[in-house]
Amino acid sequence: MEKLAYTLLAALILAIPSAAQNPQDLPTAPSAAQPRFPGAPAQPPQAQSPKPQATPVQDLPAPPAATPTASTAQIPATQTTPAKPKAAPTPMDPSSAFAPVTAAPPRVQHPNQVEPETGGDAEYRIGVDVDLVAMIFTAVDKKGHYIKDLKREDVRLLDEGKPPQRIEAFESETGLPLRVGLLIDASNSIRDRFRFEQDAAVEFLNQTVRRGNDQVFVVGFDSLSDLTQDFTDDTNMLARGVRVLRPGGGTALFDAVIQASDKLAHTQVKGPSRKAIILLSDGDDNQSRHTRAEAIEAALRADLIIFVISTNVSDSDRKGDKVLQQFAEQTGGRVFFPLRIEEVSNSFAEIQDELRSQYVVAYKPQNFEEDGRYRPVTLDAVGRPGVKLRARKGYYAPKRK
């Protein structure tokens, strides 16, 4: 009996420490020493701490629909507290919400463009001088052959009798895109040779117009001007614009030149181009509301060249030829007087060659004023004896608005 009493007493003493332990002090399932993800080391046992309070739903990184339990709300000591959600972005302006995103256009360097000298914080400034004048000219020798190796020092330029303040550029430009207005006299006075002129014009277009590069429009005129084909590089469409013309009526030559000049002046072109009017006429104007001087002024203000092919085949109409010659000389172009109607095609071929064999000199004149008046210019090749330069005789300065 005494032995049984000692055994019961020993069992009671051993049971007291286990019963004294608090079941709540045991680690729960999420904080147990188990790996957090496959391959991770087991976490060390947590230090005893007060039971954490429940965390509000909106402060948890879990979706709002998830309801935290007691175990998911408990954060182990080795885990960082999740960051609060970012603030909602400011609502976009409705007008810009669907605006297309386009790449920034390439920056084009102008001769007078000023680049910032400091770092990236400096503003980008562009200064364009309105008094920068560009003169286009052609150089030929005594036999009429084109000279394509002129240097800047070979040319002397005088603006109102004075040398320029400075030369900005001097270049030979042979491959510039063409913007051309083809004006065909469709009056009664040229009826007997009209078909051949149409054929020559179509041949010129087929040989000259480069697809994707040049743009030409066709105008037939008698007492009124008729745009039979607008700007295009499609030679088939241009040929149709020539073929639909029918001769008849009077001749409003000066009005047609003014209208074509205005169209070329307002042509939007990316980068430099060569603007010209090619005129087929006998020069006998009897219907225009404007004068010859007004037509030449319109061409000069549009900064274009006029090439003329006279349709006179006799010496009887010298007056008309003189009118045509003034158009060419004042704008820096050239007039052709075919001795026979069959030579019209040769004249077109020479125009094509000249359009691809020209120079340009850009300069800043002295004592320039934006007064809108005419300023005469002379250009000659003092450094190349025997070389003749063809250029316009002057230009109209812009007028301050």
C-alpha positions as CSV (number, residue, x, y, z in Angstrom):
1,M,0.0,0.0,0.0
2,E,2.8,2.4,0.9
3,K,4.5,1.6,-2.4
4,L,1.3,2.4,-4.4
5,A,1.0,5.8,-2.6
6,Y,4.6,6.8,-3.5
7,T,3.8,5.9,-7.2
8,L,0.7,8.0,-7.3
9,L,2.5,11.0,-5.7
10,A,5.3,10.9,-8.3
11,A,2.8,10.9,-11.2
12,L,0.9,13.8,-9.7
13,I,4.2,15.9,-9.4
14,L,5.1,15.2,-13.1
15,A,1.7,16.3,-14.4
16,I,1.6,19.7,-12.7
17,P,4.1,21.6,-15.2
18,S,2.2,20.4,-18.3
19,A,-1.1,21.5,-16.9
20,A,0.3,24.9,-16.0
21,Q,1.0,25.7,-19.6
22,N,-1.5,28.0,-21.4
23,P,-2.8,26.5,-24.6
24,Q,-3.0,30.0,-26.1
25,D,0.8,30.3,-25.8
26,L,1.3,27.6,-28.4
27,P,2.1,28.7,-32.0
28,T,-0.8,28.7,-34.3
29,A,-0.7,27.0,-37.7
30,P,0.5,30.0,-39.8
31,S,3.3,30.9,-37.4
32,A,4.5,27.4,-36.9
33,A,8.1,26.5,-37.8
34,Q,7.1,25.5,-41.4
35,P,8.5,26.7,-44.7
36,R,6.7,29.8,-46.2
37,F,7.2,28.6,-49.8
38,P,8.8,25.4,-51.2
39,G,12.5,25.4,-50.7
40,A,12.5,28.2,-48.0
41,P,14.2,27.5,-44.6
42,A,11.9,27.0,-41.6
43,Q,11.2,30.1,-39.5
44,P,12.6,30.3,-36.0
45,P,10.0,30.1,-33.2
46,Q,8.4,33.5,-32.4
47,A,8.9,35.3,-29.2
48,Q,5.8,35.5,-27.0
49,S,3.8,38.6,-27.6
50,P,0.3,39.9,-27.0
51,K,-2.4,38.7,-29.3
52,P,-2.6,41.2,-32.2
53,Q,-5.7,43.1,-32.9
54,A,-7.7,42.4,-36.1
55,T,-6.5,44.5,-39.1
56,P,-9.1,46.5,-41.1
57,V,-10.0,44.9,-44.4
58,Q,-8.9,48.0,-46.5
59,D,-5.4,47.9,-45.1
60,L,-4.7,44.4,-46.3
61,P,-3.0,43.7,-49.7
62,A,-5.6,41.0,-50.4
63,P,-8.6,41.8,-52.6
64,P,-11.5,43.6,-50.8
65,A,-13.7,40.5,-51.2
66,A,-11.4,38.4,-49.0
67,T,-12.4,38.2,-45.3
68,P,-9.4,37.8,-43.0
69,T,-9.4,35.0,-40.4
70,A,-7.6,35.1,-37.1
71,S,-4.7,33.2,-38.6
72,T,-4.4,35.3,-41.7
73,A,-4.5,38.5,-39.7
74,Q,-1.5,37.4,-37.6
75,I,1.9,38.8,-39.0
76,P,5.0,36.8,-38.2
77,A,7.9,38.8,-36.7
78,T,10.2,38.1,-39.8
79,Q,7.7,39.5,-42.3
80,T,7.5,43.2,-43.3
81,T,4.3,45.1,-43.0
82,P,2.6,45.5,-46.5
83,A,2.7,49.0,-47.9
84,K,-0.5,51.0,-48.1
85,P,-2.2,51.0,-51.5
86,K,-1.1,53.9,-53.8
87,A,-3.4,56.9,-54.2
88,A,-5.8,56.8,-57.1
89,P,-4.5,58.8,-60.2
90,T,-5.9,62.1,-60.9
91,P,-8.7,61.8,-63.5
92,M,-7.6,62.7,-67.1
93,D,-8.9,65.6,-69.0
94,P,-11.7,64.1,-71.3
95,S,-10.4,66.1,-74.3
96,S,-6.9,64.4,-74.0
97,A,-8.0,60.9,-72.9
98,F,-8.2,59.6,-76.4
99,A,-5.7,61.9,-78.0
100,P,-3.4,59.9,-80.4
101,V,0.2,59.5,-79.3
102,T,2.6,60.5,-82.0
103,A,6.3,60.7,-82.2
104,A,7.9,64.1,-82.0
105,P,8.6,65.5,-85.4
106,P,12.3,65.7,-86.5
107,R,13.9,69.0,-85.8
108,V,15.0,70.8,-89.0
109,Q,18.1,73.0,-88.8
110,H,17.5,76.5,-90.3
111,P,20.5,78.5,-91.5
112,N,19.7,81.1,-88.8
113,Q,18.7,78.6,-86.1
114,V,20.3,79.3,-82.7
115,E,21.2,76.4,-80.5
116,P,21.5,76.8,-76.7
117,E,25.1,76.9,-75.4
118,T,24.3,75.6,-71.9
119,G,23.1,72.3,-70.6
120,G,19.7,70.6,-70.8
121,D,17.9,73.2,-68.8
122,A,18.3,75.9,-71.5
123,E,15.3,76.6,-73.7
124,Y,15.5,75.7,-77.4
125,R,15.2,78.9,-79.4
126,I,14.7,79.3,-83.1
127,G,15.4,82.6,-84.9
128,V,14.4,83.0,-88.5
129,D,15.4,86.2,-90.3
130,V,12.7,87.5,-92.7
131,D,15.5,89.2,-94.7
132,L,17.1,86.0,-95.9
133,V,16.9,86.0,-99.7
134,A,17.4,83.0,-101.9
135,M,18.4,83.5,-105.5
136,I,18.1,80.6,-108.0
137,F,20.2,80.9,-111.1
138,T,21.6,78.9,-114.1
139,A,25.1,79.1,-115.4
140,V,25.9,78.4,-119.1
141,D,28.9,78.9,-121.4
142,K,29.0,80.7,-124.7
143,K,27.6,77.6,-126.4
144,G,24.7,77.2,-124.0
145,H,26.1,74.3,-122.2
146,Y,25.4,74.1,-118.5
147,I,28.2,74.9,-116.0
148,K,28.0,72.7,-112.9
149,D,31.3,73.4,-111.1
150,L,30.9,77.1,-110.0
151,K,32.4,78.1,-106.7
152,R,31.1,80.7,-104.3
153,E,34.1,83.0,-105.1
154,D,33.2,82.9,-108.8
155,V,29.9,84.8,-108.3
156,R,29.3,88.5,-107.6
157,L,25.9,89.5,-106.2
158,L,24.7,93.0,-105.7
159,D,21.4,93.8,-104.0
160,E,20.3,97.4,-104.8
161,G,23.9,97.9,-105.9
162,K,25.4,96.7,-102.7
163,P,27.1,93.4,-101.8
164,P,25.2,91.3,-99.3
165,Q,25.9,91.6,-95.6
166,R,26.8,87.9,-95.6
167,I,26.3,84.8,-97.6
168,E,24.4,82.0,-95.8
169,A,24.6,79.3,-98.4
170,F,25.8,78.6,-101.9
171,E,24.9,75.2,-103.4
172,S,24.3,73.3,-106.6
173,E,20.8,71.8,-106.5
174,T,20.1,69.3,-109.2
175,G,17.7,66.9,-107.6
176,L,15.1,69.0,-105.8
177,P,11.5,68.1,-106.1
178,L,9.6,70.0,-108.7
179,R,6.3,71.9,-108.2
180,V,5.3,72.9,-111.7
181,G,2.2,74.5,-113.3
182,L,1.8,73.6,-117.0
183,L,-0.2,76.5,-118.7
184,I,-1.4,75.8,-122.2
185,D,-2.9,78.5,-124.4
186,A,-6.2,77.0,-125.8
187,S,-7.4,80.1,-127.6
188,N,-8.5,80.3,-131.2
189,S,-5.1,81.8,-132.3
190,I,-3.3,78.5,-131.9
191,R,-6.0,76.1,-133.2
192,D,-4.0,74.9,-136.2
193,R,-1.0,73.6,-134.1
194,F,-2.8,72.7,-130.9
195,R,-2.7,68.9,-131.3
196,F,1.0,68.9,-131.8
197,E,1.5,71.1,-128.7
198,Q,-0.5,68.6,-126.7
199,D,1.6,65.7,-127.8
200,A,4.8,67.6,-126.9
201,A,3.5,68.5,-123.5
202,V,2.5,64.9,-122.7
203,E,6.0,63.7,-123.8
204,F,7.6,66.3,-121.5
205,L,5.5,65.1,-118.6
206,N,6.4,61.5,-119.2
207,Q,10.1,62.3,-119.3
208,T,10.2,64.8,-116.4
209,V,7.8,63.9,-113.6
210,R,9.3,61.5,-111.0
211,R,6.7,59.5,-109.1
212,G,6.8,60.2,-105.4
213,N,8.9,63.3,-105.8
214,D,7.5,65.8,-108.3
215,Q,4.0,67.4,-108.5
216,V,2.5,69.1,-111.5
217,F,-0.9,70.6,-112.3
218,V,-2.4,71.4,-115.8
219,V,-4.3,74.6,-116.7
220,G,-5.8,75.4,-120.1
221,F,-6.8,79.0,-120.7
222,D,-8.6,81.0,-123.3
223,S,-10.8,83.9,-122.0
224,L,-11.0,81.9,-118.8
225,S,-8.6,79.5,-117.0
226,D,-9.6,75.8,-116.5
227,L,-7.7,73.6,-114.1
228,T,-8.1,70.3,-115.8
229,Q,-5.7,68.4,-113.5
230,D,-4.7,69.4,-110.0
231,F,-1.3,68.6,-108.4
232,T,-0.3,65.0,-109.0
233,D,2.7,62.8,-109.9
234,D,0.6,60.4,-112.0
235,T,1.6,61.1,-115.6
236,N,-1.5,59.3,-116.9
237,M,-3.8,61.7,-115.1
238,L,-1.7,64.6,-116.2
239,A,-1.9,63.4,-119.8
240,R,-5.7,63.3,-119.6
241,G,-5.6,66.8,-118.2
242,V,-3.8,67.9,-121.4
243,R,-5.9,65.9,-123.8
244,V,-9.3,67.2,-122.7
245,L,-8.4,70.8,-123.7
246,R,-10.1,72.2,-126.7
247,P,-9.1,75.4,-128.5
248,G,-11.6,78.3,-128.7
249,G,-12.2,81.8,-127.4
250,G,-10.0,84.8,-126.6
251,T,-6.7,84.9,-124.6
252,A,-6.5,85.9,-120.9
253,L,-2.8,85.1,-120.6
254,F,-2.0,87.5,-117.7
255,D,-4.9,86.3,-115.6
256,A,-3.8,82.7,-116.1
257,V,-0.3,83.5,-114.9
258,I,-1.6,85.3,-111.8
259,Q,-3.9,82.4,-110.9
260,A,-1.1,79.8,-111.4
261,S,1.4,81.9,-109.4
262,D,-1.1,82.2,-106.5
263,K,-1.6,78.4,-106.5
264,L,2.2,77.7,-106.4
265,A,2.7,80.4,-103.7
266,H,0.3,78.5,-101.4
267,T,1.6,75.1,-102.0
268,Q,2.7,73.3,-98.8
269,V,6.1,71.6,-99.4
270,K,8.3,69.8,-96.8
271,G,11.8,71.0,-97.4
272,P,13.2,72.9,-100.4
273,S,11.7,72.5,-103.9
274,R,11.9,74.1,-107.3
275,K,8.7,76.0,-108.3
276,A,8.1,76.9,-112.0
277,I,5.5,77.7,-114.6
278,I,5.9,76.3,-118.1
279,L,3.9,78.4,-120.5
280,L,2.9,77.5,-124.1
281,S,1.4,80.6,-125.7
282,D,1.8,83.1,-128.6
283,G,1.7,86.0,-126.1
284,D,-1.3,87.6,-127.6
285,D,-3.4,88.7,-124.6
286,N,-6.8,90.3,-125.4
287,Q,-9.0,89.3,-122.5
288,S,-7.2,89.7,-119.2
289,R,-8.4,91.9,-116.4
290,H,-4.9,92.3,-115.1
291,T,-1.8,93.8,-116.7
292,R,1.5,92.2,-117.6
293,A,3.3,94.0,-114.8
294,E,0.8,92.6,-112.3
295,A,1.4,89.1,-113.6
296,I,5.2,89.4,-113.4
297,E,4.9,90.7,-109.8
298,A,2.7,87.8,-108.8
299,A,5.3,85.3,-110.1
300,L,8.1,87.1,-108.3
301,R,6.2,87.2,-105.0
302,A,5.6,83.4,-105.4
303,D,9.4,82.9,-105.9
304,L,9.0,80.9,-109.1
305,I,10.6,80.8,-112.5
306,I,8.7,81.0,-115.8
307,F,9.8,79.1,-118.8
308,V,8.1,80.0,-122.1
309,I,7.6,78.1,-125.4
310,S,6.4,80.5,-128.0
311,T,3.8,79.0,-130.3
312,N,4.4,81.6,-133.0
313,V,5.8,80.0,-136.2
314,S,6.2,83.2,-138.2
315,D,7.8,86.6,-137.8
316,S,4.5,88.4,-137.9
317,D,3.7,88.5,-134.2
318,R,6.8,90.2,-132.6
319,K,4.6,91.9,-130.0
320,G,3.6,88.6,-128.4
321,D,7.1,87.3,-128.4
322,K,8.3,90.4,-126.6
323,V,5.7,89.8,-123.9
324,L,6.8,86.2,-123.4
325,Q,10.4,87.2,-123.3
326,Q,9.7,89.7,-120.4
327,F,8.1,86.9,-118.4
328,A,11.1,84.7,-118.7
329,E,13.8,87.3,-118.2
330,Q,12.2,89.0,-115.1
331,T,11.8,85.6,-113.3
332,G,15.1,84.0,-114.3
333,G,13.6,81.6,-116.8
334,R,14.1,81.2,-120.5
335,V,12.0,81.7,-123.6
336,F,12.2,79.3,-126.6
337,F,11.3,80.2,-130.1
338,P,10.9,77.0,-132.1
339,L,11.4,77.7,-135.8
340,R,9.1,74.8,-136.6
341,I,6.3,73.2,-134.6
342,E,8.3,70.0,-134.6
343,E,10.9,71.7,-132.4
344,V,8.5,72.2,-129.5
345,S,9.6,68.8,-128.1
346,N,13.2,69.9,-128.1
347,S,12.3,73.0,-126.1
348,F,10.5,70.9,-123.5
349,A,13.7,68.7,-123.2
350,E,15.9,71.8,-122.6
351,I,13.5,73.0,-119.9
352,Q,13.8,69.6,-118.2
353,D,17.6,69.8,-118.3
354,E,17.7,73.4,-116.9
355,L,15.4,72.6,-114.0
356,R,17.9,69.9,-112.9
357,S,21.0,72.1,-113.4
358,Q,20.6,75.2,-111.2
359,Y,22.3,76.9,-108.2
360,V,20.9,78.7,-105.2
361,V,22.6,81.4,-103.2
362,A,21.0,82.5,-99.9
363,Y,22.2,85.8,-98.4
364,K,21.3,88.6,-96.1
365,P,21.1,92.0,-97.8
366,Q,22.2,95.3,-96.4
367,N,19.8,98.0,-95.3
368,F,16.8,95.6,-95.6
369,E,13.4,96.8,-94.7
370,E,10.0,95.1,-94.6
371,D,8.4,97.7,-96.8
372,G,7.0,95.5,-99.7
373,R,8.9,97.3,-102.4
374,Y,10.9,95.9,-105.3
375,R,14.6,95.4,-104.9
376,P,16.8,95.0,-108.0
377,V,19.5,92.3,-108.0
378,T,22.4,91.7,-110.4
379,L,24.3,88.5,-110.5
380,D,27.4,87.7,-112.7
381,A,30.3,85.3,-112.8
382,V,33.3,87.6,-112.4
383,G,35.6,84.7,-111.6
384,R,34.6,82.7,-114.8
385,P,35.1,84.6,-118.0
386,G,32.6,83.6,-120.7
387,V,30.1,82.2,-118.2
388,K,26.6,83.7,-118.2
389,L,24.2,83.6,-115.3
390,R,20.5,83.6,-115.7
391,A,18.5,84.7,-112.7
392,R,15.5,86.9,-111.8
393,K,16.2,90.7,-112.0
394,G,15.0,91.3,-108.5
395,Y,12.4,90.5,-105.8
396,Y,9.7,92.0,-103.6
397,A,10.6,92.4,-100.0
398,P,8.0,91.2,-97.5
399,K,5.7,93.8,-96.0
400,R,5.3,94.2,-92.3
401,K,1.8,93.4,-91.2
